[in-house]
Each structure stands twice: as C-alpha cells, then as structure tokens.
C-alpha cells in the first residue's frame, strides 16, 4: 500500500470511501473490549479486501471508517456489507452479551461517500 494510484488490468484507480454505520437501535454497545476488537476486525477485513484503513473512529453508538480500496470491482455496497457481516458474526460469537441485547448487531442502513480528487 502507500501509493496513491492502483494499476490493475490496464486501468488506474484511486478509490476512497467514507463509511458510517450504527448498531441496531443505535444502542451504545461499542465500548471497551468490544470497540478494540471491532477496530482489529475492520482492519483485518479491509486488508483481505485489498484495501487500507486510512482513519477509523469507533464511537459507542456508531462507526466512522475512511478506507482506501484497491479493488475497483468491489462496489461501496459490497465493501459495507462485507465489513458489517464479518464484524457482526465475529463480535456476536466472542461477546455473548451482544446476542442477548440485540436481535442483530448492525442496523440495515449505512452511509457511504466517495472521496477523491478530480483535475
């Protein structure tokens, strides 16, 4: 990572996304060990997708992630779904209190904005 541009299959791209999502009912459950594990899981999953976490903020009731994704065939919706599905599955398995308090960890909605430069 580290380069600004990604060159793949005859094309050049620079994809950066700002993602925001919340726990179901916006409950403040992302604290302490849960927040630390969530950060590690997000970084792990983004790396698996061929990307890099540029900035990450886990608040008790929402998550902000600023990502660089080097795979142009992944849509922003696929990136959001991949992160939410993977982190929910692992966190609910490792922290049983999340299963008892919430029917699902994440709400169905999310925000994604693309960030970049045009010359």
C-alpha positions as a Markdown table, in Angstrom:
| # | Residue | x | y | z |
|---|---|---|---|---|
| 1 | Unk | 0.0 | 0.0 | 0.0 |
| 2 | Unk | 1.1 | 3.6 | 0.4 |
| 3 | Unk | 1.0 | 4.6 | -3.3 |
| 4 | Unk | -1.8 | 6.9 | -4.4 |
| 5 | Unk | -2.8 | 5.1 | -7.5 |
| 6 | Unk | -3.6 | 1.5 | -8.2 |
| 7 | Unk | -2.8 | 0.0 | -11.5 |
| 8 | Unk | -4.7 | -3.1 | -12.5 |
| 9 | Unk | -5.7 | -4.8 | -15.8 |
| 10 | Unk | -4.9 | -1.7 | -17.9 |
| 11 | Unk | -6.6 | 0.8 | -15.7 |
| 12 | Unk | -5.6 | 3.2 | -13.0 |
| 13 | Unk | -7.9 | 4.0 | -10.0 |
| 14 | Unk | -7.9 | 5.7 | -6.7 |
| 15 | Unk | -10.9 | 4.7 | -4.6 |
| 16 | Unk | -11.5 | 6.1 | -1.1 |
| 17 | Unk | -14.8 | 5.6 | 0.8 |
| 18 | Unk | -16.1 | 7.2 | 4.0 |
| 19 | Unk | -18.4 | 4.7 | 5.7 |
| 20 | Unk | -20.6 | 5.2 | 8.7 |
| 21 | Unk | -22.9 | 2.6 | 10.3 |
| 22 | Unk | -24.6 | 2.1 | 13.6 |
| 23 | Unk | -25.7 | -0.7 | 15.9 |
| 24 | Unk | -29.3 | -1.7 | 15.9 |
| 25 | Unk | -31.5 | 0.8 | 17.7 |
| 26 | Unk | -28.3 | 2.9 | 18.0 |
| 27 | Unk | -27.5 | 1.3 | 21.3 |
| 28 | Unk | -24.2 | 2.3 | 22.9 |
| 29 | Unk | -22.6 | -1.2 | 22.9 |
| 30 | Unk | -19.3 | -0.4 | 21.1 |
| 31 | Unk | -17.2 | 0.3 | 24.2 |
| 32 | Unk | -14.1 | -1.2 | 25.9 |
| 33 | Unk | -13.1 | -4.6 | 24.7 |
| 34 | Unk | -15.8 | -4.7 | 22.0 |
| 35 | Unk | -14.6 | -1.4 | 20.4 |
| 36 | Unk | -10.9 | -2.6 | 20.5 |
| 37 | Unk | -11.8 | -6.0 | 18.9 |
| 38 | Unk | -14.1 | -4.2 | 16.3 |
| 39 | Unk | -11.1 | -2.0 | 15.2 |
| 40 | Unk | -8.9 | -5.0 | 14.7 |
| 41 | Unk | -11.6 | -6.9 | 12.8 |
| 42 | Unk | -12.2 | -3.9 | 10.5 |
| 43 | Unk | -8.5 | -3.6 | 9.7 |
| 44 | Unk | -8.3 | -7.3 | 9.1 |
| 45 | Unk | -11.3 | -7.4 | 6.7 |
| 46 | Unk | -10.2 | -4.3 | 4.8 |
| 47 | Unk | -6.8 | -5.9 | 4.2 |
| 48 | Unk | -8.5 | -9.1 | 3.0 |
| 49 | Unk | -10.5 | -7.0 | 0.5 |
| 50 | Unk | -7.2 | -5.5 | -0.8 |
| 51 | Unk | -7.5 | -2.1 | 0.9 |
| 52 | Unk | -6.2 | 0.0 | 3.7 |
| 53 | Unk | -7.8 | 1.8 | 6.7 |
| 54 | Unk | -6.8 | 5.5 | 6.5 |
| 55 | Unk | -8.8 | 6.6 | 9.6 |
| 56 | Unk | -11.1 | 4.8 | 11.9 |
| 57 | Unk | -13.2 | 6.0 | 14.8 |
| 58 | Unk | -15.4 | 3.7 | 16.9 |
| 59 | Unk | -17.9 | 5.6 | 19.0 |
| 60 | Unk | -20.2 | 3.9 | 21.5 |
| 61 | Unk | -23.2 | 4.2 | 19.1 |
| 62 | Unk | -21.6 | 4.4 | 15.6 |
| 63 | Unk | -18.5 | 3.7 | 13.5 |
| 64 | Unk | -16.7 | 6.0 | 11.0 |
| 65 | Unk | -14.2 | 4.4 | 8.6 |
| 66 | Unk | -12.2 | 6.2 | 6.0 |
| 67 | Unk | -10.9 | 3.5 | 3.6 |
| 68 | Unk | -8.8 | 3.1 | 0.5 |
| 69 | Unk | -9.8 | 0.2 | -1.6 |
| 70 | Unk | -7.5 | -1.1 | -4.3 |
| 71 | Unk | -10.0 | -3.5 | -6.0 |
| 72 | Unk | -12.2 | -1.5 | -8.4 |
| 73 | Unk | -14.6 | -4.4 | -9.0 |
| 74 | Unk | -15.9 | -4.1 | -5.4 |
| 75 | Unk | -18.8 | -1.7 | -5.1 |
| 76 | Unk | -19.1 | 0.5 | -2.0 |
| 77 | Unk | -22.2 | -1.6 | -1.1 |
| 78 | Unk | -20.1 | -4.8 | -1.2 |
| 79 | Unk | -17.5 | -3.2 | 1.0 |
| 80 | Unk | -20.1 | -2.1 | 3.6 |
| 81 | Unk | -21.8 | -5.4 | 3.5 |
| 82 | Unk | -18.6 | -7.3 | 3.9 |
| 83 | Unk | -17.5 | -5.2 | 6.9 |
| 84 | Unk | -20.8 | -5.3 | 8.6 |
| 85 | Unk | -21.4 | -9.0 | 8.1 |
| 86 | Unk | -17.9 | -10.2 | 9.1 |
| 87 | Unk | -17.7 | -8.0 | 12.2 |
| 88 | Unk | -21.2 | -8.9 | 13.4 |
| 89 | Unk | -20.6 | -12.6 | 13.1 |
| 90 | Unk | -17.3 | -12.5 | 15.0 |
| 91 | Unk | -18.3 | -10.0 | 17.7 |
| 92 | Unk | -21.6 | -11.8 | 18.5 |
| 93 | Unk | -19.7 | -15.0 | 18.8 |
| 94 | Unk | -17.0 | -13.6 | 21.1 |
| 95 | Unk | -19.2 | -11.3 | 23.2 |
| 96 | Unk | -22.4 | -13.1 | 24.2 |
| 97 | Unk | -24.0 | -10.1 | 25.8 |
| 98 | Unk | -24.4 | -8.6 | 22.2 |
| 99 | Unk | -26.6 | -11.5 | 21.3 |
| 100 | Unk | -28.9 | -11.1 | 24.3 |
| 101 | Unk | -29.3 | -7.3 | 23.9 |
| 102 | Unk | -29.8 | -7.0 | 20.1 |
| 103 | Unk | -31.6 | -9.2 | 17.5 |
| 104 | Unk | -28.8 | -8.2 | 15.1 |
| 105 | Unk | -25.7 | -6.2 | 15.8 |
| 106 | Unk | -25.9 | -3.7 | 13.0 |
| 107 | Unk | -28.9 | -1.7 | 11.6 |
| 108 | Unk | -29.6 | -2.3 | 8.0 |
| 109 | Unk | -28.6 | 1.2 | 6.9 |
| 110 | Unk | -25.3 | 2.8 | 6.4 |
| 111 | Unk | -23.8 | 5.9 | 4.8 |
| 112 | Unk | -21.1 | 5.8 | 2.1 |
| 113 | Unk | -19.5 | 8.7 | 0.5 |
| 114 | Unk | -16.7 | 8.7 | -2.1 |
| 115 | Unk | -13.8 | 10.9 | -1.6 |
| 116 | Unk | -11.2 | 11.9 | -4.2 |
| 117 | Unk | -9.7 | 14.5 | -6.5 |
| 118 | Unk | -10.7 | 15.5 | -10.0 |
| 119 | Unk | -8.4 | 17.5 | -12.2 |
